[in-house]
Amino acid sequence: MEEILKKLESEREFITAVIELRVTPAPGAGFDKLASRICKYPQVLSLRLMSGGYDFSLTVEGKSIKDIANFVSEKLSTMDGVVGTATHFELKKYKDNGVVLSADDTDNREMITF
């Protein structure tokens, strides 16, 4: 697994990760106050309130795995109300924004220019 992640870092300009965040909502403010704070970080591409085993799902981007790890340990984990994280690194995209990504397929959509 470590070899795969190192290869990913060398081939890509950025590393993408999905982070599951378990939190204790702030009294009187619920999840919104913490969400507002998390949204301010430029590393955070998306933030969603979830049902189930964790509260927030974050998609983050960094220059390296270490960059994302530092963001989690220095920024997210230290926030009041955060009780746990789980980080999942993207290994390969098969479909993105409705487009199936494959070496055999080409994107046949027409380009729109202005």
N, C-alpha and C positions, 0 to 999 in steps of 0.2 A: 504494500500500500504506500509506503514512504517513497519508493522509487517512482510510482505513478504520480504522486503529488509533486515530486521534484521535476519530473518531465513536464508536467503541466505548467509549472512556474516558468520553465525555460522556454516553452512554446507560446505562452500567452503574455500579453502585456499586463493583464489584470487577473486576479483570482476572485471568484465569486463564491460566497458562502450563504447558506440559509441558517439563521440562528433562531432557535426556540428559546423564548424567554418566559420564565415563571416569575410572577410579581405579586406583591401584596398591594392592592389598590389604595391610594391615598384617601383618608377619610374626607368626605365631602366633595372630592374631586374625581373619584373613581379612577379609571384608567387614563383619562384624557390628559391630566397633568404630566404624567410620565411619558405618554406618547408624544406630547408636544416637545418635551425635552430631547427625546431620542431622535425625532425628526430633524433636529437642527444639525446633526452630524452629517458632513458631506459623504461619508462612507456608506450611509444608509440610502439604498436605492428604493426600497419599499418597506412599509410597516403595516401590519394587519393585526387586528384584534381577532383572536381565534377562540373557538369552543374546543373542549377536549382536555388533553393532558398538559397543555401549556397555554399561556395567555396571549403572547405576541409572537408573530413570525416576522423576522427581519430578513431582507435580502441586502447583503452588504458586499462591497467591492474593495479590494486592496491591492497593493503592488506585489504582495507576497503572503504566504501563509502566516509568517511571523507578524506581518503588518496587521492582519485580521486578528490574530491571537492577542496582540498588544491592545487592539481596540476593545476586545472583549474583556481582557483582564484589567485594563486601566480606566476604561470609560464605562462600559455597561455594568460590570460586576460590582463596581463601587457605588452605583446609584442607590439612594434610599428606596427601598421597596423591592429591589431585585433579589429574588431568593434562589434562582438557579438558571443556568444556561446550558444549551447543547448546540454545538456548532457542527454543521454538515457542509463539506466542501464540494463544490460542483466539479465533477470529473469530465462530463461530456454532455453536450446539448443534442437532443434528437429533434426537438421542435421548439421554436421560439416565436412568440407573437403570432401564432397561427401558421407559421411557415415550417414545413418539415425540412430539417437539415440533413442532407446526405451527400456523400461524394458522388453518387450516381445520378442524383436529381439536380436539375438546375431550376432556378427561380424563374418561372415563365411569366411573371407579372409584368405588365407594361410600366415603364418608368414615367412618373409624372414630373414635369418640370414647369417652372414658372418663369 
